[in-house]
Structure formats: structure tokens, C-alpha cells
Amino acid sequence: MKDHFRDLAIFGGNPAFADQLFVGRPNIGDRQAFLARVNDILDRRWLTNNGAYVQELERKLEEYLGVKHCIAMCNATIALEITIRALGMSGEVIVPSFTFIATPHSLQWQQITPVFCDIDPATHSLDPTRVESLITPRTTGIIGVHLWGKPCAIEQLEAIAQRRNLRLLFDAAHAFGCSHDNRMIGGFGDAEVFSFHATKFFNTFEGGAVTTNDDELAARIRLMKNFGFAGYDNVIYIGTNGKMSEVSAAMGLTSLEHLDDLIALNRRNHEAYGRGLAGLLGVRLVPYDGNNRYNYQYVVLEIDSESAGVDRDLLLQILHAENVMARRYFYPGCHQMEPYRSHFPHAGLLLPETEGLVQRVMSLPTGSAVTEEDISRISSIIRLVLMNGSEMTEALLRRGDAA
Ligand SMILES: *Cc1c(COP(=O)(O)O)cnc(C)c1O
């Protein structure tokens, strides 16, 4: 075994990091500003139900996103469920399988069948050229996902939706603060849904929002997220409880004050990874290029095991031993999870790109908890592993502890 292998924790060295570095460690804004807002909430004893902070957050988000209506919610999953229902989707809806499980679940939860469509391996998003062949007489809509905060094929999907008379919803859970053609994500399709979960770029502990320029749709969604109440004692619609609490809105308003700093920090981190991994064979850092705005929240690598000489999962195992808690994403694909796996056991036959991608993708820690020095160290580990890929794989196989 080469001497410098012994520097790695998996070969008996000390882990590179004393504490684990996580993907999606929450960004936290100014603590004093947040606590001052919480004190104010407690003083006024208005904790939820369209309080002053939720209203202020909604107005500020409408302004920031350049959209007519923003409806704050308790999380993005409920926001998706409500919006799907308010749009009158039924029967079948076309979605990618390469997404977080909440996207198909929000359909299946209300007996709508998610029809999985393959992705374009260049963008990781829904391949619009494959959408049309999946449309049947039961199809009522398409849900595109702006994966990694990169806009999916918005124009092509809009054209198909218009031509085939389908509703178009975007799962923008990753895409807060991102733009497309000089317009902020939030105003495309019939509606868009953001997640403000703790692990997302912009968080309200738990939370989410629906944005739309459609007045009627917005009114329907507002009713549905509050049990259908149109006023005291007056329920005019079936509804559920999708309300955001005041303390969540206070968190959102506090983070909003630091948004540009957070984007700059994420961008610096992403560029540091770009420098650290430059020229490495078999690794592609998914780029944020073009003229769009991004939140740079996702540092996504594609590991081509053949040219890298090492398997994605083995690299993951080595990084974990070093306390770098990199993650596979969205492994093994929604179509391989229940209930979809049982409903459509052969779905994979139509999803060759998705099935390939879930074997290659890995995401690395970033955000305010990760420094540029950390990144340079993480990059060195990856470099060491890839430069000695086949030897390292063999050494671990011999020891019998390769995954
Ligand atoms: C996080 C996420 C969701 C769900 O968001 P919650 O706020 O946690 O309910 C939905 N879709 C995608 C693509 C996500 O990443």
C-alpha cells in the first residue's frame, strides 16, 4: 500500500475533520434580530393564522420575486398537494423520477398517478422531448422541477402544456433566489412551489410558499390552506391546514436580510470546489453558468466510475470516514421507491438516463458551516482517491470492507 494512503481514515489515519460536515446544514441569520422578532410575537400573543409576520414575509417575497401572489405555507409538500388540487389536476401527471420523493407523493397522496419521465443527462431535469409521448387521455398536467436551483426546460414545457391543454406546475423547492431570462423563478407556469425547509437555501425552520400571477388560483389556494374558511363560521370549500406560523415567518424575514451575503458565500464555496477539483478525470462539477442568478446551494458531482477508476459509492464511503458527509441524490430514483416500485415494476425501462444518473451523482457540503480551507481539504481527499482509484479499490477489496 502506498504511504500516503495511510493518511486516509479508512486506511487507519485520523479523519480529516474532527466534526462531521453535513450537506444541508442550516443557514442561520442574525440571531439577535430573530430573537427580537420572537419576543415581539410573544408580547403580542399572535402565534399563527395569517399574522403580521406572515403577511410581511408574503409581501416581501412578492416584491423580491416579482410575482403577484405569494402564499406562505407550513412546508412545500403540503403546498404542492394544495396547488395540485387547486389546479384541478387529476388522473395522470407527468413528473421526473429524479427528484425528491415529495414531488410524486404529493400526487399519489390524492390518488393522482405520477407518470415518470426521463431526464436530460446534460441538465438533470425533465427532458421535454420525452414528455409528449407520455401524454394519454388521462393526463392533466406536468410538474417540472428546477433541480439544484437550475431552471428546467421552462419554455419547452410551457409550449407542450399550452398545445395539449395541460396545467403546468413547477417544483421550485431548490430554486429560491434563482432566475431565468432575467425573471425570478416564481412567476413561471400556472404556479411555482418553494421549500423553506431547514436544509434548503432559505429556511423558515419548516415552511414553503406558492407563487402565482393567477388571481383566482391564489384565492383558491388561500382558502384551501385554511380549511376553506372564507370568514368566521363560513366554510365554502374543502381545505386542509397549510398555514405558516409567525415564528417561521420571523426566521424568513431575518434570513431575507442576509440573502445576498448567503448567495455570495455559497458562490465562493462553489468556485473553491471548482478550483479544487479542476482537471480531475472522471469528475464533473455540475456548473452554474449562463446569465442567470443562482443560490449556489448544491455542489453536485458526477462521478464516472470508469474514467475515475473508482466507484461513486466507494468515494462516498471514503469521504464519510473522513467526516465529510457527502450524499447520494436522489438515489435510487423515485420509481424505485414505494408505492411506485410496486405500481410500476418496469418503469426503469423508460428511464435509462435517470437510472444512470442515480449511480453517478453525489453532493458535497457547503453553506455557512463550510470554509474555503475545508473545501480545499475535501478536494485534496477526492484528488488523492481519484488519482489512485484502482489501487485504492483493490486495497479495500482485499481487506473486504469496500461496499
Ligand atoms: C425539499 C423538497 C421538497 C419538499 O419540501 P418540504 O418543505 O420539506 O416539504 C419537494 N421537492 C423537492 C425537489 C425538494 O427538494
The ligand as a MOL file (V3000), in Angstrom:
LIG
                    3D

  0  0  0     0  0            999 V3000
M  V30 BEGIN CTAB
M  V30 COUNTS 15 15 0 0 0
M  V30 BEGIN ATOM
M  V30 1 C -37.2570 19.5650 -0.1490 0
M  V30 2 C -38.0470 19.2700 -1.3510 0
M  V30 3 C -39.4480 19.1760 -1.3260 0
M  V30 4 C -40.2430 19.1710 -0.0420 0
M  V30 5 O -40.0800 20.2970 0.7150 0
M  V30 6 P -40.6210 20.3280 2.2440 0
M  V30 7 O -40.6680 21.7890 2.5590 0
M  V30 8 O -39.6000 19.6060 3.0670 0
M  V30 9 O -41.9510 19.6840 2.3010 0
M  V30 10 C -40.1160 18.9980 -2.5150 0
M  V30 11 N -39.4620 18.8940 -3.6850 0
M  V30 12 C -38.1140 18.9500 -3.7580 0
M  V30 13 C -37.4430 18.8490 -5.0890 0
M  V30 14 C -37.3520 19.1110 -2.5870 0
M  V30 15 O -36.0230 19.1240 -2.6580 0
M  V30 END ATOM
M  V30 BEGIN BOND
M  V30 1 1 1 2
M  V30 2 1 2 3
M  V30 3 2 2 14
M  V30 4 1 3 4
M  V30 5 2 3 10
M  V30 6 1 4 5
M  V30 7 1 5 6
M  V30 8 2 6 7
M  V30 9 1 6 8
M  V30 10 1 6 9
M  V30 11 1 10 11
M  V30 12 2 11 12
M  V30 13 1 12 13
M  V30 14 1 12 14
M  V30 15 1 14 15
M  V30 END BOND
M  V30 END CTAB
M  END
